[in-house]
Amino acid sequence: MKAPVIKLLLIFTLTAFFVPVHGQRCTGFDKRCASAPAQFEASSLSRSVSMRKGRKVVITQTFYGNSEYFISVCGKNRLGNIHFRLISVDNNNTVLYDNASDSFKDSQLFVINNTMNVRIELSAPHYFDDSNSECAGIKIFRSKKEI
């Protein structure tokens, strides 16, 4: 009676290793993004995300006044350029930065004078696969010293 159970477990285990996985695990992908200069420290907001065609990933973050920040984004080659925008969460939704107007640069250094909530929008405008998602990452760094 033990032999059939062992055979079943063996078949199940081997099948699990050879069946293609349709889900996308992107854990740790943000570690591939560019790091900031030494005077910056990584934020706990840095994360990996799964991106799909025509969808935006939106992250809201408080940026503190009198601080310098460095943001870098990266993604799998199939995604093409990662588009990211920083938008002030206020009555006007002021666009603070849009890398599309800067040749889709994958990193940006900027200064925040007054504490504000900022919405970070990530998308992959050149990704044309309707049925699959791909991994991307974002790293956010804050200067260790105030300006």
C-alpha positions as a LaTeX table, in Angstrom:
\begin{tabular}{lrrr}
\hline
Residue & $x$ (\AA) & $y$ (\AA) & $z$ (\AA) \\
\hline
Met1 & 0.00 & 0.00 & 0.00 \\
Lys2 & 2.91 & 2.36 & 0.54 \\
Ala3 & 4.23 & 1.91 & $-3.01$ \\
Pro4 & 1.21 & 3.53 & $-4.79$ \\
Val5 & 1.32 & 6.49 & $-2.40$ \\
Ile6 & 5.04 & 6.98 & $-3.03$ \\
Lys7 & 4.48 & 6.73 & $-6.81$ \\
Leu8 & 1.72 & 9.32 & $-6.62$ \\
Leu9 & 3.89 & 11.69 & $-4.60$ \\
Leu10 & 6.77 & 11.20 & $-7.02$ \\
Ile11 & 4.55 & 11.88 & $-10.06$ \\
Phe12 & 3.04 & 14.95 & $-8.39$ \\
Thr13 & 6.47 & 16.33 & $-7.44$ \\
Leu14 & 7.95 & 15.81 & $-10.92$ \\
Thr15 & 4.87 & 17.30 & $-12.59$ \\
Ala16 & 5.09 & 20.39 & $-10.41$ \\
Phe17 & 8.64 & 21.04 & $-11.63$ \\
Phe18 & 7.86 & 20.66 & $-15.33$ \\
Val19 & 4.49 & 22.37 & $-15.69$ \\
Pro20 & 4.89 & 25.90 & $-17.05$ \\
Val21 & 4.04 & 28.60 & $-14.54$ \\
His22 & 1.65 & 31.29 & $-15.75$ \\
Gly23 & 1.92 & 33.50 & $-12.66$ \\
Gln24 & 4.68 & 36.06 & $-12.43$ \\
Arg25 & 6.81 & 36.28 & $-9.31$ \\
Cys26 & 8.73 & 39.52 & $-9.34$ \\
Thr27 & 10.03 & 39.48 & $-5.78$ \\
Gly28 & 13.42 & 41.17 & $-5.54$ \\
Phe29 & 13.36 & 42.57 & $-9.08$ \\
Asp30 & 13.84 & 46.11 & $-7.71$ \\
Lys31 & 17.40 & 45.12 & $-6.74$ \\
Arg32 & 18.26 & 45.29 & $-10.47$ \\
Cys33 & 17.49 & 49.03 & $-10.63$ \\
Ala34 & 20.31 & 51.57 & $-10.48$ \\
Ser35 & 21.53 & 52.55 & $-7.04$ \\
Ala36 & 21.91 & 56.12 & $-5.85$ \\
Pro37 & 25.16 & 57.86 & $-4.91$ \\
Ala38 & 26.59 & 57.11 & $-1.45$ \\
Gln39 & 24.92 & 60.04 & 0.35 \\
Phe40 & 21.49 & 58.41 & $-0.16$ \\
Glu41 & 19.77 & 55.59 & 1.69 \\
Ala42 & 17.14 & 53.26 & 0.27 \\
Ser43 & 13.52 & 53.80 & 1.25 \\
Ser44 & 11.34 & 50.96 & 2.42 \\
Leu45 & 9.04 & 51.90 & $-0.47$ \\
Ser46 & 11.38 & 50.36 & $-3.04$ \\
Arg47 & 9.48 & 47.48 & $-4.55$ \\
Ser48 & 9.02 & 45.03 & $-7.38$ \\
Val49 & 5.84 & 45.07 & $-9.45$ \\
Ser50 & 4.20 & 43.08 & $-12.20$ \\
Met51 & 3.28 & 45.23 & $-15.22$ \\
Arg52 & 0.70 & 44.58 & $-17.92$ \\
Lys53 & $-0.12$ & 46.28 & $-21.20$ \\
Gly54 & $-2.20$ & 49.42 & $-20.76$ \\
Arg55 & $-2.15$ & 49.41 & $-16.96$ \\
Lys56 & $-0.50$ & 51.82 & $-14.55$ \\
Val57 & 1.02 & 50.98 & $-11.22$ \\
Val58 & 0.32 & 53.80 & $-8.77$ \\
Ile59 & 2.23 & 54.35 & $-5.54$ \\
Thr60 & 1.53 & 57.22 & $-3.15$ \\
Gln61 & 4.44 & 58.40 & $-1.02$ \\
Thr62 & 5.10 & 61.30 & 1.33 \\
Phe63 & 8.22 & 63.20 & 0.35 \\
Tyr64 & 9.65 & 65.34 & 3.14 \\
Gly65 & 10.67 & 68.95 & 2.73 \\
Asn66 & 14.29 & 70.09 & 2.60 \\
Ser67 & 15.28 & 66.69 & 1.23 \\
Glu68 & 16.92 & 65.35 & $-1.89$ \\
Tyr69 & 15.55 & 62.18 & $-3.51$ \\
Phe70 & 16.78 & 59.76 & $-6.16$ \\
Ile71 & 14.36 & 57.46 & $-7.99$ \\
Ser72 & 15.34 & 54.70 & $-10.38$ \\
Val73 & 13.13 & 52.31 & $-12.35$ \\
Cys74 & 13.91 & 49.18 & $-14.31$ \\
Gly75 & 12.08 & 46.39 & $-16.06$ \\
Lys76 & 12.51 & 43.28 & $-18.15$ \\
Asn77 & 13.65 & 44.04 & $-21.70$ \\
Arg78 & 10.30 & 43.01 & $-23.18$ \\
Leu79 & 8.62 & 45.93 & $-21.39$ \\
Gly80 & 10.64 & 48.50 & $-23.28$ \\
Asn81 & 11.06 & 51.89 & $-21.65$ \\
Ile82 & 9.45 & 52.34 & $-18.25$ \\
His83 & 7.41 & 55.54 & $-18.09$ \\
Phe84 & 7.28 & 57.18 & $-14.69$ \\
Arg85 & 5.63 & 60.36 & $-13.52$ \\
Leu86 & 5.68 & 62.14 & $-10.19$ \\
Ile87 & 2.43 & 63.97 & $-9.53$ \\
Ser88 & 1.69 & 66.20 & $-6.55$ \\
Val89 & $-1.42$ & 65.04 & $-4.70$ \\
Asp90 & $-3.13$ & 68.43 & $-4.48$ \\
Asn91 & $-6.11$ & 70.19 & $-6.05$ \\
Asn92 & $-4.26$ & 70.62 & $-9.36$ \\
Asn93 & $-2.50$ & 67.23 & $-9.59$ \\
Thr94 & 0.62 & 69.05 & $-10.72$ \\
Val95 & 3.04 & 66.89 & $-12.71$ \\
Leu96 & 6.40 & 67.37 & $-11.00$ \\
Tyr97 & 8.38 & 65.13 & $-13.35$ \\
Asp98 & 7.65 & 63.04 & $-16.42$ \\
Asn99 & 10.48 & 60.96 & $-17.83$ \\
Ala100 & 8.72 & 60.75 & $-21.24$ \\
Ser101 & 9.81 & 64.35 & $-21.83$ \\
Asp102 & 13.34 & 63.35 & $-20.81$ \\
Ser103 & 14.02 & 60.45 & $-23.25$ \\
Phe104 & 12.57 & 57.94 & $-20.75$ \\
Lys105 & 15.53 & 58.29 & $-18.37$ \\
Asp106 & 15.46 & 55.47 & $-15.86$ \\
Ser107 & 16.59 & 57.58 & $-12.90$ \\
Gln108 & 16.12 & 61.10 & $-11.62$ \\
Leu109 & 17.51 & 63.22 & $-8.81$ \\
Phe110 & 15.25 & 65.94 & $-7.41$ \\
Val111 & 14.81 & 68.25 & $-4.42$ \\
Ile112 & 11.63 & 68.65 & $-2.38$ \\
Asn113 & 11.38 & 71.99 & $-0.56$ \\
Asn114 & 8.06 & 71.41 & 1.24 \\
Thr115 & 6.65 & 68.15 & 2.55 \\
Met116 & 4.06 & 66.78 & 0.13 \\
Asn117 & 2.25 & 63.63 & $-0.90$ \\
Val118 & 3.33 & 62.47 & $-4.34$ \\
Arg119 & 1.70 & 59.90 & $-6.60$ \\
Ile120 & 4.22 & 57.87 & $-8.60$ \\
Glu121 & 2.77 & 56.37 & $-11.78$ \\
Leu122 & 4.60 & 53.58 & $-13.59$ \\
Ser123 & 3.63 & 52.19 & $-16.99$ \\
Ala124 & 5.15 & 50.41 & $-19.96$ \\
Pro125 & 3.83 & 52.24 & $-23.05$ \\
His126 & 5.89 & 50.15 & $-25.47$ \\
Tyr127 & 4.77 & 46.75 & $-24.14$ \\
Phe128 & 2.31 & 45.15 & $-26.54$ \\
Asp129 & 1.67 & 41.67 & $-25.10$ \\
Asp130 & $-2.02$ & 41.46 & $-24.18$ \\
Ser131 & $-1.87$ & 38.21 & $-22.25$ \\
Asn132 & 1.31 & 38.31 & $-20.15$ \\
Ser133 & 2.82 & 40.50 & $-17.47$ \\
Glu134 & 6.49 & 41.26 & $-16.90$ \\
Cys135 & 8.55 & 42.30 & $-13.89$ \\
Ala136 & 9.65 & 45.84 & $-13.14$ \\
Gly137 & 11.07 & 47.60 & $-10.12$ \\
Ile138 & 11.39 & 51.00 & $-8.53$ \\
Lys139 & 13.95 & 52.18 & $-6.00$ \\
Ile140 & 13.47 & 55.34 & $-4.00$ \\
Phe141 & 16.36 & 56.87 & $-2.09$ \\
Arg142 & 16.43 & 59.83 & 0.29 \\
Ser143 & 19.52 & 61.84 & 1.08 \\
Lys144 & 21.00 & 61.10 & 4.50 \\
Lys145 & 21.38 & 64.80 & 5.19 \\
Glu146 & 18.90 & 67.66 & 4.94 \\
Ile147 & 19.44 & 70.41 & 2.42 \\
\hline
\end{tabular}
